[in-house]
Amino acid sequence: MSGVVVVGVGPGLGLAVARRFTREGMSAGLIARSEATVKAAAGELGTADVLPVTADVTDEGALRTALDRVVDAYGVPEVVVYNAALIQPDRIGDLTAQQHLDAFAVNVVGAITTAAHLAPAMAERGSGSFLITGGMPVPKPDYASLSLGKAGVRTVVTLLDQQYGAAGVHAASVTVSGGVSRGGLWDPDDIADHYWRLHQQPRGEWIHELVI
């Protein structure tokens, strides 16, 4: 059955989001760069109907192929969650131009590729949620590349809403204001509940950025 696809699944928030949606009976396509990571996540989901696929989000061809595998298995997803990010401390002047481009490729361009590949079919169907893990509600000089990437994510959400919102696709970001850790202020299971609530929002009550 049509379900969720999580791009950038891992042992923390990505897994928690996948678990939250499979708990509702949804299938889950899981995409990560590392085969060991994605298989471990699939194993954590037990008897849920999941498809683990390996792809680097900076490799457009590989990412599109991975998304096609999920669509072939389950159909056009009801929910897409883009959770990939390159989280590293750096200040303006620390990175080369190429290193900034590499970070932007993970933090923003992978989300654009995912949306370009799936959002048109979601719009044609007339429903679906495209949710992106955001962060850095205020830019931080010690995390320059990530601050730029999360600002980009906000713009991607706005553009997706302008392009596909009228057709029924709910674009939103979940802006996580601190470090994700189990049992902490930003517990992944608690955050995952917000993704589910965004997906469940009636069209007239759509929120496009949720800051937590």
C-alpha positions, 0 to 999 in steps of 0.5 A: 500500500502507498505509505511513507518514504524517508530519505536520510533514514538513520538510527535517530530521527529518521528511524523514529519517523519511519516507526511512527508512520508504520505504526499507522499501518503504512509501508515505508521506503527507507533510503540511506547512503550506507547499506548497513544503516538502512538495513539496521533501520529496517530491522528495527521496524520488525514486522512492518512492510519496509523496503530498504534502499541505498542511495547517496542523495548527492547522486541524482541518478542513484536517488531517482532510481531509489525513489523509483524502486519505492514507487514500484513497490508501494505506489506514489507515497502519501508522505515524503520525509527528507531528513538528510543533512550534513551536520558539521561545525564550520564558520565563514572562511573555514570551507572551500567553495567546493565544500560549501557546494558539497554541504548544500548538495546534501542539505538542499539539493537532495530535497529538490531532487526528491520533490522534483521526482515525486511531487508531480505525481502526488499533485496529480493524485491530489493529496500527500505531504512533503515534509523536510527536517529543518533546523537553525531557527536562528543562524549560528556562526559556528554552523555556517553551512548548516545555517545556510542549508536550513534557510534553503529548506525553508525556501524549498517548502515555500516554493513547493507550496506555491507550485503544488499546494493548490493541487493538494500537496502539503509542504512543510518543514519541522524546524528542530531547535536543538540536538536530537537525543533520546530522552532529551529535550528533542527526543526523536520519538516526540519529534516524530509525532509532529510529522504525523500531526502535520500529515493529518492536518486538514487542508484549511489548517496547514502549517508550513513550518513547525518550530519545536 
